[in-house]
Amino acid sequence: MNPEQITRLRRGFALLAADADGFARRFYDELFRIAPDARGLFTVDMALQRTKFVTMMASLVDMLDSASQSDVAARELGERHVGYGVRESDYDAVGTALLICLRHRLGEEWDESMETAWATFYGELAEAMIDGAEQA
């Protein structure tokens, strides 16, 4: 990601953090609408899962200035997700759900540069997670 994309992404995430649970709730609503079978991957209380999701996103956003650190974290995340039953094919639905959620939650802040920043972020994240999963 380039510095401008990182700035846009962080600005968007700061807005989302004002209602972190609402952001996570909308994300999972979209994910389960797009991929109903994904519901079976989550065996924990969804309130706890939403907290974990937001915490993970915040950590990844914080690491954006260090490509090597964020890559290692994403690969480790991919390794862990193998144990949860996540398959490579699941990443497309997650990316679609995330972008739909962001478009809705960010409202007027959502524009082409914001979409590009988030799509780039998720594309790089998913690629590293899949690489990590393949090493598991």
DADAZI-V304050 format. One record per backbone hydrogen bond with DSSP energy under -0.5 kcal/mol. CO is the residue of the C=O (numbers start at 1). NH is the residue of the N-H. Records with the same first field share a line. If there is no record, write none. Layout:
# DADAZI-V304050
CO=NH  NH
This chain:
# DADAZI-V304050
2=6
3=7
4=8
5=9
6=10
7=11
8=12
9=13
10=14
11=15
12=16
13=17
14=18
15=18
16=19
17=20
19=23
20=24
21=25
22=26
23=27
24=28
25=29
26=30
27=31
28=32
29=33
30=34
31=35
35=38
36=39
37=40
38=41
39=42
41=43
45=49
46=50
47=51
48=52
49=53
50=54
51=55
52=56
53=57
54=58
55=59
56=60
57=61
58=62
59=63
61=64
62=65
63=66
65=67
66=70
67=71
68=72
69=73
70=74
71=75
72=76
73=77
74=78
75=79
76=80
77=81
78=82
79=82  83
80=83  84
81=86
82=85
87=90  91
88=91
89=92  93
90=94
91=95
92=96
93=97
94=98
95=99
96=100
97=101
98=102
99=103
100=104
101=105
102=106
103=107
106=109
107=110
109=111
111=115
112=116
113=117
114=118
115=119
116=120
117=121
118=122
119=123
120=124
121=125
122=126
123=127
124=128
125=129
126=130
127=131
128=132
129=133
130=134
131=135
132=136
133=136
